[in-house]
Amino acid sequence: MPGVTSEASRNTDYETATSFLGEWGRFQQRVFILLCLSFIPNGLTALSMVFLADTPGHRCILPVHLDLSAAWWNSSIPLEEDSSRGGALVPSKCSRYKLEHVLNYSERGLLPGVDVNLSNVPKEGCLDGWAFDQSVYTSTIVSEWNLVCGESWKKPLTSSMYFGGVLAGSFVSGQLSDRFGRKIVMFATIALQAVTTLIQIFCSSWIMFVILYFLLGLEQISNYLVAFVLGAEILGPQVRTLFSTAGVCLFFAVGYMLLPLLAFFMRDWRLLQVSFMVAGCICLPLFWFIPESPRWLLSQGRIEEAEAIIRKAAKINKIEPPAVIFRTLKNGGKTQEKRAHNICDLLRSPNIRWLSVTLWLVWLV
């Protein structure tokens, strides 16, 4: 297998050429910590639907102008068994007694349950909307756009759209980072996450929110995967293993743990989104401290830039680098020529074409 042998040889050449840096100098420590910090916002957004789209207790609204007796005000909502409360009777969440009948009974002075058998009174949906309990949440997207009863299917679809974006991003991110660089794509997706979240805060409809949520899933997984690859390519073999297991997972888990804490103090879904946006913005200045992948630069024929990064790393680690670092790679004669790429290059990728066809078919279905 000549291709595999060539790739393995190239990796060995790189490891040998950069072995003088050591495994765990100040440069590697800085890259390790800063890349791990970039995973925290991903942990925040991955399960944010748990709080953004939680369903508060709710019941039908009655128009305030109705002239009803106190007895009929209190009995206008039918009682239903709630299995989550051991079969206890609770006001219905999706229906009420027909107002024309309730008004008629109230005007005639009839009492509910005494003069009128409530089981015989016709019911109707919540035509005037719902009143939501605010003891836990001030607002969620469910209470914002009434995603209950007949519209409850929109809640799981919102979550599915997010993970649809994650699926799409899993294909797109690798193609983008191969063409435009790990660092550029990583920080571009972090910036796009912040912008997308900012726009979501001002969403005026569920449709707008769910489209942006799809994009957020795409950006989130792209950021995650590219940062993972960047760390694996910069760090040495032993530290690479630690980074890709404990480092990534633990800092992602930090985001998980911060999510309920933030949701506890921010009971409005828009305010919670603000905290996600701020977390992303905090990561943007890391652009000036995290280098591009020298391996990627070498694959693009940009040997001088790769050497500059390694020399800077040696300076940070207080190590004297050799006069020529990538001698064997230069003399191998197989270095790719430097070429400018544009977004149209993505269309030449079989994976992207396959993804486009798949998304088009899903849209038709």
C-alpha distance (Angstrom), angle and dihedral (degrees) to the residues before:
residue distance angle dihedral
M1 . . .
P2 3.83 . .
G3 3.82 94.5 .
V4 3.80 93.4 54.6
T5 3.79 91.7 44.4
S6 3.81 91.5 50.7
E7 3.81 92.1 49.6
A8 3.80 92.6 47.7
S9 3.81 89.8 48.2
R10 3.80 91.0 50.8
N11 3.82 91.3 50.6
T12 3.80 90.5 48.7
D13 3.80 90.7 49.3
Y14 3.81 90.6 51.8
E15 3.81 93.6 47.3
T16 3.80 90.4 48.6
A17 3.81 93.6 46.2
T18 3.81 93.0 51.6
S19 3.82 98.8 36.5
F20 3.82 90.7 102.8
L21 3.84 88.6 71.9
G22 3.80 92.0 68.0
E23 3.81 125.6 -139.9
W24 3.80 105.7 -86.9
G25 3.78 112.1 25.7
R26 3.79 126.6 139.4
F27 3.80 90.9 -86.6
Q28 3.81 93.4 55.2
Q29 3.79 91.3 43.6
R30 3.80 91.6 53.2
V31 3.80 93.8 47.6
F32 3.82 91.3 45.8
I33 3.82 95.1 51.8
L34 3.81 96.9 40.8
L35 3.79 94.3 48.3
C36 3.79 90.7 47.3
L37 3.81 90.2 52.1
S38 3.81 89.3 55.9
F39 3.82 89.6 64.4
I40 3.81 94.2 62.3
P41 3.85 95.5 79.7
N42 3.81 88.5 50.3
G43 3.79 89.8 56.8
L44 3.80 89.4 50.8
T45 3.80 95.4 54.6
A46 3.82 100.4 36.4
L47 3.82 94.5 79.7
S48 3.79 99.1 18.4
M49 3.82 90.4 120.2
V50 3.80 88.2 74.3
F51 3.80 88.3 72.1
L52 3.81 103.6 20.4
A53 3.80 92.3 56.6
D54 3.79 103.7 29.3
T55 3.80 112.6 139.2
P56 3.82 113.7 -124.3
G57 3.78 121.0 -154.2
H58 3.79 110.1 -81.4
R59 3.79 144.6 175.8
C60 3.79 138.0 -178.7
I61 3.80 119.3 -72.8
L62 3.79 119.1 -126.8
P63 3.82 118.3 -149.6
V64 3.79 108.8 -101.7
H65 3.80 92.6 -135.6
L66 3.82 93.8 65.0
D67 3.78 113.5 119.3
L68 3.80 98.9 -140.0
S69 3.77 131.1 151.5
A70 3.78 117.4 -112.6
A71 3.80 90.7 -107.9
W72 3.81 92.6 56.3
W73 3.81 93.0 43.2
N74 3.80 87.9 58.8
S75 3.81 94.1 43.6
S76 3.81 101.7 40.9
I77 3.83 91.9 100.2
P78 3.82 116.6 67.5
L79 3.80 118.9 -125.3
E80 3.80 120.4 -120.1
E81 3.79 134.4 -176.3
D82 3.79 114.5 -100.5
S83 3.81 111.7 -150.3
S84 3.80 91.3 -164.6
R85 3.80 89.0 61.4
G86 3.77 97.6 47.3
G87 3.80 95.2 -91.1
A88 3.81 94.9 -53.4
L89 3.81 116.6 160.5
V90 3.81 113.2 -108.0
P91 3.83 132.8 168.8
S92 3.81 112.8 -83.0
K93 3.80 115.6 -99.3
C94 3.78 96.9 -153.7
S95 3.79 109.5 31.5
R96 3.80 145.1 43.6
Y97 3.78 135.7 -173.6
K98 3.79 113.9 -84.6
L99 3.78 106.1 -87.5
E100 3.80 95.0 -140.7
H101 3.81 90.3 59.8
V102 3.80 93.3 42.6
L103 3.83 90.9 50.8
N104 3.79 90.9 49.2
Y105 3.81 92.9 51.3
S106 3.81 91.8 45.6
E107 3.82 93.4 50.5
R108 3.82 90.6 49.6
G109 3.80 90.6 52.1
L110 3.80 94.6 -118.8
L111 3.80 117.3 154.4
P112 3.82 122.3 -132.0
G113 3.80 113.1 -114.1
V114 3.79 91.3 10.0
D115 3.79 107.8 56.3
V116 3.79 95.5 10.4
N117 3.80 127.0 50.2
L118 3.82 101.5 -138.1
S119 3.79 92.9 -156.0
N120 3.81 88.1 68.2
V121 3.82 95.4 51.3
P122 3.85 112.4 103.4
K123 3.80 117.8 -117.7
E124 3.80 134.6 -142.8
G125 3.78 137.7 -173.7
C126 3.78 126.1 -92.5
L127 3.79 94.4 -79.6
D128 3.81 93.6 169.2
G129 3.79 96.6 45.9
W130 3.78 133.1 -108.0
A131 3.77 138.5 -64.3
F132 3.82 110.4 -137.2
D133 3.77 126.6 -152.0
Q134 3.82 110.4 -114.1
S135 3.79 98.8 -171.0
V136 3.83 91.6 103.2
Y137 3.81 105.3 19.4
T138 3.77 129.6 26.8
S139 3.79 89.1 -157.8
T140 3.81 140.9 -13.2
I141 3.79 129.9 178.2
V142 3.82 86.4 -100.6
S143 3.80 93.1 59.7
E144 3.80 91.4 36.9
W145 3.81 94.9 59.1
N146 3.84 101.3 18.1
L147 3.81 95.7 -112.2
V148 3.81 92.9 176.2
C149 3.80 138.1 104.5
G150 3.81 107.7 -1.4
E151 3.83 90.9 10.4
S152 3.80 96.3 46.2
W153 3.83 91.5 104.5
K154 3.79 88.4 73.2
K155 3.80 92.4 68.7
P156 3.84 97.6 64.0
L157 3.80 89.4 38.4
T158 3.81 88.9 58.2
S159 3.79 90.3 55.9
S160 3.81 91.1 45.1
M161 3.80 90.8 52.7
Y162 3.80 90.1 53.8
F163 3.79 92.0 53.2
G164 3.79 89.4 43.5
G165 3.80 85.1 60.6
V166 3.80 88.7 49.4
L167 3.82 89.2 54.0
A168 3.81 92.1 49.2
G169 3.80 92.1 46.3
S170 3.80 90.7 52.3
F171 3.81 88.4 64.0
V172 3.80 98.9 36.9
S173 3.81 101.0 44.8
G174 3.78 96.4 63.6
Q175 3.80 92.7 48.9
L176 3.80 92.4 48.3
S177 3.80 95.3 47.3
D178 3.81 91.9 47.4
R179 3.79 90.8 55.2
F180 3.79 104.8 34.5
G181 3.81 103.9 24.3
R182 3.79 137.2 -93.5
K183 3.79 97.1 -99.3
I184 3.82 96.3 46.5
V185 3.80 93.4 49.6
M186 3.80 93.3 43.3
F187 3.79 95.1 54.5
A188 3.80 93.8 36.3
T189 3.81 89.3 58.4
I190 3.82 91.5 46.0
A191 3.83 89.2 53.2
L192 3.81 91.4 45.6
Q193 3.81 90.0 50.6
A194 3.79 90.0 55.4
V195 3.82 92.6 46.7
T196 3.81 93.3 46.3
T197 3.80 91.3 49.4
L198 3.80 90.5 48.7
I199 3.81 91.0 53.7
Q200 3.81 90.0 47.1
I201 3.79 89.9 58.1
F202 3.81 89.0 64.0
C203 3.82 96.6 42.1
S204 3.80 113.1 141.9
S205 3.81 97.7 -169.8
W206 3.77 141.7 32.3
I207 3.83 91.6 -119.8
M208 3.80 90.9 57.8
F209 3.80 91.2 46.6
V210 3.80 95.4 50.5
I211 3.82 93.7 48.3
L212 3.80 90.0 52.1
Y213 3.80 89.8 45.5
F214 3.81 89.3 57.3
L215 3.81 89.3 52.7
L216 3.80 90.3 47.0
G217 3.82 90.5 55.7
L218 3.79 90.1 49.9
E219 3.81 92.3 49.9
Q220 3.79 94.7 43.4
I221 3.80 96.5 54.2
S222 3.81 91.3 41.4
N223 3.79 90.3 55.0
Y224 3.80 91.1 46.1
L225 3.80 96.8 48.9
V226 3.80 96.6 42.4
A227 3.82 92.5 48.2
F228 3.80 88.3 49.4
V229 3.81 91.6 52.4
L230 3.80 92.7 43.8
G231 3.79 91.4 55.2
A232 3.80 92.4 45.4
E233 3.82 91.2 52.1
I234 3.80 97.5 45.7
L235 3.80 100.8 41.7
G236 3.80 125.9 72.3
P237 3.83 124.0 -105.5
Q238 3.82 98.4 -91.1
V239 3.81 97.1 40.4
R240 3.81 89.4 42.7
T241 3.81 89.5 62.3
L242 3.80 91.7 49.7
F243 3.80 91.6 47.3
S244 3.80 96.4 48.7
T245 3.80 93.6 48.5
A246 3.79 116.5 26.2
G247 3.82 98.6 15.8
V248 3.79 99.4 51.1
C249 3.81 95.9 37.2
L250 3.80 97.1 45.7
F251 3.79 95.5 48.7
F252 3.80 90.9 44.3
A253 3.81 86.3 52.8
V254 3.81 89.3 52.5
G255 3.80 87.1 61.4
Y256 3.81 89.4 49.9
M257 3.79 90.7 52.7
L258 3.80 94.1 46.4
L259 3.81 91.8 52.1
P260 3.84 97.7 73.0
L261 3.80 90.1 40.7
L262 3.81 91.6 55.4
A263 3.82 91.0 43.0
F264 3.81 89.6 53.0
F265 3.79 91.9 58.6
M266 3.81 97.2 34.1
R267 3.80 108.6 52.9
D268 3.82 94.4 169.7
W269 3.81 115.1 83.0
R270 3.80 92.5 -139.7
L271 3.80 92.3 54.5
L272 3.80 89.4 48.2
Q273 3.79 88.9 54.1
V274 3.81 89.0 52.4
S275 3.82 89.4 58.8
F276 3.83 90.1 51.7
M277 3.79 90.5 50.7
V278 3.81 92.5 49.2
A279 3.82 90.7 50.1
G280 3.80 89.6 54.9
C281 3.79 93.2 46.4
I282 3.81 90.6 52.5
C283 3.82 88.9 60.0
L284 3.80 94.9 53.2
P285 3.86 96.1 80.3
L286 3.82 87.7 60.2
F287 3.82 85.1 79.4
W288 3.81 88.7 84.6
F289 3.82 93.8 51.3
I290 3.82 104.2 41.1
P291 3.84 114.5 72.8
E292 3.76 129.3 -143.9
S293 3.79 116.7 -96.9
P294 3.83 109.1 -87.4
R295 3.81 88.5 -154.0
W296 3.80 90.9 58.2
L297 3.80 91.6 46.5
L298 3.79 90.1 52.4
S299 3.80 90.9 50.0
Q300 3.81 87.7 55.7
G301 3.80 93.3 49.2
R302 3.82 92.9 -109.8
I303 3.80 94.7 132.9
E304 3.81 96.5 153.4
E305 3.81 91.9 56.1
A306 3.81 91.2 47.6
E307 3.80 90.7 50.4
A308 3.80 91.1 48.4
I309 3.83 90.0 56.6
I310 3.79 92.8 47.8
R311 3.83 91.5 47.4
K312 3.80 90.0 50.7
A313 3.80 89.1 49.6
A314 3.80 89.9 51.0
K315 3.80 89.7 51.0
I316 3.81 91.4 51.5
N317 3.81 89.8 48.1
K318 3.84 89.5 46.4
I319 3.81 92.4 -121.6
E320 3.78 126.7 138.0
P321 3.84 108.4 -123.7
P322 3.81 122.4 -145.0
A323 3.80 118.9 -99.6
V324 3.81 91.8 -107.8
I325 3.78 117.0 25.3
F326 3.81 104.6 -178.9
R327 3.81 97.9 36.5
T328 3.82 95.1 138.0
L329 3.77 91.9 46.9
K330 3.79 91.3 50.5
N331 3.77 93.2 48.6
G332 3.78 94.6 44.8
G333 3.79 91.0 83.2
K334 3.79 92.5 -144.4
T335 3.78 99.9 96.2
Q336 3.78 112.5 132.2
E337 3.75 117.5 -116.1
K338 3.75 116.3 -108.8
R339 3.79 109.7 -101.8
A340 3.77 133.7 177.4
H341 3.79 114.8 -123.0
N342 3.77 131.6 -158.2
I343 3.77 135.7 -168.6
C344 3.81 91.5 -95.4
D345 3.81 89.0 68.1
L346 3.82 88.4 72.8
L347 3.80 90.3 68.1
R348 3.81 88.8 63.7
S349 3.81 90.3 63.0
P350 3.84 115.6 98.9
N351 3.83 90.3 -146.1
I352 3.79 93.0 55.6
R353 3.80 92.5 45.9
W354 3.81 89.7 50.0
L355 3.80 91.3 48.8
S356 3.82 91.6 49.6
V357 3.80 91.7 52.6
T358 3.82 91.2 46.9
L359 3.81 93.6 50.9
W360 3.80 90.2 46.4
L361 3.82 91.5 53.1
V362 3.82 91.5 46.9
W363 3.80 89.2 51.4
L364 3.83 90.8 52.0
V365 3.81 91.7 49.5
